[in-house]
Amino acid sequence: MESLLIGAGVLVTLLGVAGLVASGVYALRLRKAGHDDATMRAKLRRGVLLNLAALFCSVIGLMLVILGIAFS
């Protein structure tokens, strides 16, 4: 059971880290695109939403890892 929690936590954490990298790449592409201010703000809202979702996923994964270690 403990190894299952740790494995699932590592998987969820890695998905969250991949999402964080993806949101960074998204922001860099927006910066290079050179949109006007209103368009940039609208598109950055999507990037912030992706960033927060990825951060939440990483935190949940790390909590699963900690629970797996605590139960073992």
C-alpha positions in Angstrom: 0.0 0.0 0.0 2.8 2.4 0.9 4.7 1.8 -2.3 1.4 2.4 -4.3 1.0 5.8 -2.6 4.6 6.8 -3.2 4.4 5.7 -6.9 1.1 7.5 -7.5 2.5 10.6 -5.7 5.6 10.6 -7.9 3.5 10.3 -11.0 1.2 13.1 -10.0 4.1 15.3 -9.0 5.9 14.7 -12.3 2.7 15.6 -14.2 2.5 18.8 -12.2 6.2 19.7 -12.9 5.5 19.0 -16.6 2.6 21.4 -16.4 4.8 24.1 -14.7 7.3 23.7 -17.5 4.5 24.0 -20.1 3.2 27.1 -18.5 6.6 28.7 -18.6 7.0 27.8 -22.3 3.6 29.2 -23.0 4.5 32.5 -21.3 7.8 32.8 -23.2 6.0 32.2 -26.5 3.5 34.9 -25.6 6.3 37.3 -24.7 8.0 36.7 -28.1 4.7 37.1 -30.0 4.4 40.8 -29.2 0.6 41.1 -28.8 -1.0 44.3 -27.7 -1.8 44.9 -24.0 -5.4 43.7 -23.9 -4.7 40.5 -25.9 -1.6 39.8 -23.8 -3.6 40.1 -20.6 -6.4 37.8 -21.9 -3.9 35.1 -22.9 -1.8 35.4 -19.7 -5.0 34.6 -17.7 -5.0 31.2 -19.4 -1.3 30.8 -18.5 -1.9 31.7 -14.9 -4.7 29.2 -14.7 -2.5 26.5 -16.2 0.3 27.5 -13.7 -2.0 27.2 -10.7 -3.5 23.9 -11.8 0.0 22.5 -12.3 1.2 23.8 -8.9 -1.9 22.2 -7.2 -1.1 18.9 -9.0 2.5 19.0 -7.7 1.4 19.7 -4.2 -1.1 16.9 -4.1 1.5 14.5 -5.5 4.1 15.5 -2.9 1.4 15.1 -0.1 0.8 11.5 -1.4 4.6 10.8 -1.3 4.8 12.1 2.3 1.8 10.0 3.3 3.4 6.9 1.7 6.6 7.5 3.6 4.7 8.2 6.9 2.8 4.9 6.5 5.8 2.8 5.8 
